[in-house]
């Protein structure tokens, strides 16, 4: 986590969306037997979205630009699509390293993310200006993080997603997020680095992260189907408020699977090596 004050955050975008509240998700921060931080976030069903859409988004979002038709302060302006993925916190995302065809992401490449956690409440108190390694990129998930020479993994973020069917038709996506921070190793260097990292992640930070992530994932319902429909015309993508889909209030939702959430929390609590339990380079467990 970077505490640089150099980030220039674009003005907030009022898309007219009803943002998902944190009450719509199950969330817990755990310390395991090795004192690693383990975070489990079970999101509410993403309605009207498919894993095909989400995989397409992760494959292309750093390269996409969108013309905003009627968003206050942005009328007629073309912006990075990354600014649609959160109405106030996102700054930029850039791929680096050995990329796939057409500059697309692949395992082993890097992604440089600039954003903030709950900017409208905390300003630049919790900035992110990080270059992360992409550990996993497939049709069932996305993973990224950091490793330290001679120590190994120090941070790992794993997203898993799966289509949910009703009557033979996809009605949405089960979207599950987990984070592990700190080394399971007990030697002096590993523990010193772990203590430094853990010290940056207090209760207030995780509450800000939860709000940020609940909003970020929830707004897939609002913009992703619209952009996906334009996937064959990426040079002329546009977005207007009238394109917003009509869905029931997200405040009515809860995390998709409480039993899965509780099982994963238990698994992390009992783990010695949380990275191994998380399985960031493996297929989704959903």
C-alpha positions in Angstrom: 0.0 0.0 0.0 1.5 3.3 -1.1 0.9 6.5 0.9 2.1 8.8 -1.9 0.3 12.1 -2.2 1.1 12.3 -5.9 -2.2 10.8 -7.1 -4.5 13.1 -9.0 -8.0 11.7 -8.6 -10.5 12.6 -11.4 -13.7 14.3 -10.4 -16.5 11.9 -9.3 -18.8 10.6 -11.9 -22.6 10.7 -11.2 -23.9 7.8 -13.3 -27.2 7.7 -11.6 -26.6 4.3 -10.1 -27.9 3.0 -6.8 -24.6 1.7 -5.3 -24.6 -1.5 -3.3 -24.2 -1.1 0.5 -21.8 -3.2 2.5 -24.9 -4.9 4.0 -25.2 -6.7 0.7 -22.1 -8.8 1.3 -20.5 -11.1 3.8 -17.1 -10.0 5.0 -14.5 -11.0 7.6 -10.8 -10.3 8.3 -9.0 -13.3 10.0 -5.6 -13.8 11.4 -4.5 -17.4 10.8 -2.0 -19.6 12.8 1.0 -17.8 11.2 -0.4 -14.3 11.8 -1.2 -13.8 8.2 -4.1 -11.5 7.3 -6.9 -13.4 5.5 -9.9 -11.6 4.0 -13.0 -13.2 2.8 -15.6 -11.2 0.9 -18.7 -13.0 -0.5 -20.6 -10.6 -2.8 -24.3 -10.6 -3.6 -25.4 -12.1 -6.8 -24.4 -9.9 -9.8 -27.7 -9.7 -11.6 -27.9 -9.6 -15.4 -24.2 -10.3 -15.8 -22.4 -13.4 -17.0 -18.9 -14.8 -16.5 -18.3 -14.3 -20.2 -18.8 -10.6 -19.7 -16.5 -10.5 -16.6 -13.7 -12.4 -18.3 -14.0 -10.1 -21.3 -13.7 -7.1 -19.0 -10.6 -8.4 -17.2 -9.1 -9.2 -20.6 -9.6 -5.8 -22.1 -10.5 -3.1 -19.5 -7.0 -1.5 -19.4 -7.2 -0.7 -23.1 -10.9 0.4 -23.4 -12.1 4.0 -23.6 -15.7 5.2 -23.4 -17.4 8.4 -24.5 -19.7 9.6 -21.7 -22.8 11.2 -23.2 -24.6 12.9 -20.3 -22.6 12.4 -17.2 -22.3 15.8 -15.3 -18.9 17.3 -15.9 -18.0 14.7 -18.5 -20.5 15.5 -21.2 -19.1 14.3 -24.5 -15.7 13.4 -23.0 -13.9 10.1 -23.7 -12.4 8.6 -20.6 -10.7 5.3 -19.7 -13.3 2.6 -19.1 -11.6 2.1 -15.7 -13.4 5.2 -14.5 -16.8 3.4 -14.9 -15.7 0.6 -12.6 -16.0 3.0 -9.7 -17.7 6.4 -9.6 -15.1 8.1 -7.4 -12.1 6.0 -6.4 -10.4 4.9 -9.7 -7.5 6.7 -11.3 -5.8 4.4 -13.8 -4.7 0.9 -14.6 -1.9 -0.1 -17.0 -0.5 -3.5 -18.1 3.3 -4.0 -18.2 5.8 -6.8 -19.0 5.2 -9.8 -21.2 1.7 -9.5 -22.4 -0.6 -11.6 -24.5 -1.8 -11.0 -28.0 -2.9 -7.4 -28.6 -1.4 -6.2 -25.3 -3.8 -8.3 -23.2 -3.1 -9.7 -19.7 -1.6 -13.0 -19.0 -0.1 -14.8 -16.0 3.4 -13.5 -15.5 2.6 -9.9 -16.7 2.1 -7.0 -14.4 -0.6 -4.5 -13.8 0.0 -1.0 -12.3 -3.1 0.2 -10.4 -3.7 3.7 -9.2 -6.8 4.2 -7.0 -8.0 5.2 -3.6 -10.1 3.6 -0.9 -13.3 5.5 -0.2 -11.9 8.8 -1.6 -15.0 10.9 -0.8 -14.7 10.1 2.9 -10.9 9.7 3.4 -9.4 11.6 0.5 -5.8 10.3 -0.2 -5.5 8.7 3.3 -5.6 5.2 1.6 -4.1 5.5 -1.8 -3.1 2.6 -4.0 -0.2 3.1 -6.4 1.1 -0.5 -6.9 2.5 -2.7 -9.6 1.3 -6.2 -9.0 2.1 -9.5 -10.7 -0.8 -11.2 -12.5 -0.9 -14.8 -11.1 -4.0 -16.0 -12.7 -6.3 -15.0 -15.6 -8.9 -17.3 -17.0 -12.7 -17.7 -17.6 -13.3 -18.5 -13.9 -11.2 -15.9 -12.1 -8.4 -13.4 -11.7 -5.5 -13.3 -9.3 -2.6 -10.8 -8.6 -0.2 -9.9 -5.9 3.4 -9.5 -4.8 6.3 -11.7 -4.1 9.6 -10.8 -2.3 13.0 -12.4 -3.4 14.1 -15.1 -0.9 10.9 -14.8 1.1 8.2 -15.7 -1.4 4.5 -14.5 -1.6 3.7 -11.4 0.5 0.3 -10.5 -0.9 -2.3 -12.3 -3.0 -5.7 -11.2 -4.2 -8.0 -13.9 -5.7 -11.3 -13.3 -7.4 -13.5 -16.3 -8.4 -16.7 -16.1 -10.4 -19.3 -18.6 -11.7 -22.5 -18.4 -13.7 -25.8 -18.9 -11.7 -28.6 -20.5 -13.6 -32.4 -20.5 -13.1 -34.6 -22.4 -15.4 -31.7 -23.1 -17.7 -30.9 -19.4 -18.1 -28.0 -17.4 -16.6 -29.5 -14.9 -14.2 -26.2 -13.6 -12.8 -22.8 -14.3 -11.4 -21.5 -15.7 -8.1 -18.5 -13.4 -7.3 -16.2 -14.2 -4.5 -13.0 -12.2 -3.4 -10.2 -13.3 -1.0 -7.0 -11.5 0.1 -4.0 -12.8 1.9 -1.2 -10.5 3.2 2.0 -11.4 5.1 4.3 -14.4 5.0 3.6 -17.7 6.7 7.4 -18.1 7.2 8.7 -17.4 10.7 12.2 -16.3 10.0 13.4 -12.8 11.0 13.2 -11.2 7.6 9.9 -12.7 6.6 8.3 -11.6 9.9 9.8 -8.1 9.8 8.2 -7.7 6.3 4.9 -9.2 7.5 4.8 -6.8 10.5 5.4 -3.8 8.2 2.6 -4.9 5.8 0.2 -5.8 8.6 0.8 -2.5 10.2 -0.6 -0.7 7.2 -3.9 -2.6 7.3 -5.9 -1.5 10.3 -9.6 -1.8 10.9 -10.4 1.6 9.3 -8.5 0.6 6.1 -10.4 -2.7 5.8 -13.7 -0.9 6.3 -12.8 1.5 3.5 -11.6 -1.4 1.3 -14.9 -3.2 1.9 -16.9 -0.2 0.9 -14.7 0.4 -2.2 -14.9 -3.2 -3.3 -18.6 -3.6 -2.7 -19.3 -0.6 -4.9 -16.7 -1.7 -7.5 -18.1 -5.1 -8.0 -21.7 -4.1 -7.7 -21.6 -1.6 -10.5 -20.8 -4.4 -13.0 -24.6 -4.7 -13.1 -24.9 -1.1 -14.3 -22.3 -0.7 -17.0 -20.9 -4.1 -18.0 -23.8 -5.5 -20.0 -23.9 -2.1 -21.9 -20.2 -2.2 -22.8 -20.3 -5.9 -23.6 -22.9 -5.2 -26.2 -20.5 -2.9 -27.9 -17.5 -5.3 -27.7 -17.2 -5.5 -31.5 -16.9 -1.7 -31.8 -14.4 -0.8 -29.1 -13.2 2.3 -31.0 -16.6 4.0 -30.6 -17.9 2.8 -27.2 -20.3 5.2 -25.4 -22.3 5.3 -22.2 -25.4 7.4 -21.2 -27.6 7.3 -18.1 -30.6 6.0 -20.2 -28.6 2.8 -20.8 -28.8 1.9 -17.1 -30.6 -1.4 -16.7 -33.6 -1.5 -14.3 -33.0 -3.8 -11.4 -34.5 -4.1 -7.9 -32.7 -2.2 -5.2 -29.3 -3.7 -4.3 -30.1 -2.8 -0.6 -32.4 -5.8 -0.7 -29.5 -8.2 -1.3 -27.2 -10.4 0.9 -24.0 -12.3 0.2 -24.7 -15.1 -2.3 -23.7 -18.1 -0.2 -23.4 -17.8 3.6 -22.3 -21.5 3.9 -19.4 -21.0 1.5 -18.4 -17.8 3.3 -18.4 -19.5 6.7 -16.5 -22.5 5.3 -13.8 -20.3 3.8 -13.4 -18.3 7.0 -13.0 -21.5 9.0 -10.4 -22.8 6.5 -8.3 -19.7 6.7 -8.6 -19.6 10.5 -7.1 -23.1 10.7 -4.5 -22.6 8.0 -0.8 -22.3 8.5 0.0 -21.2 4.9 -2.9 -19.1 3.8 -1.4 -18.7 0.3 -1.6 -22.5 -0.2 -5.2 -22.5 1.1 -6.2 -19.7 -1.2 -4.7 -21.4 -4.3 -4.3 -18.2 -6.4 -2.8 -20.0 -9.4 -5.4 -22.8 -9.4 -8.8 -23.1 -11.0 -11.7 -21.6 -9.0 -13.1 -23.7 -6.1 -16.6 -22.4 -6.8 
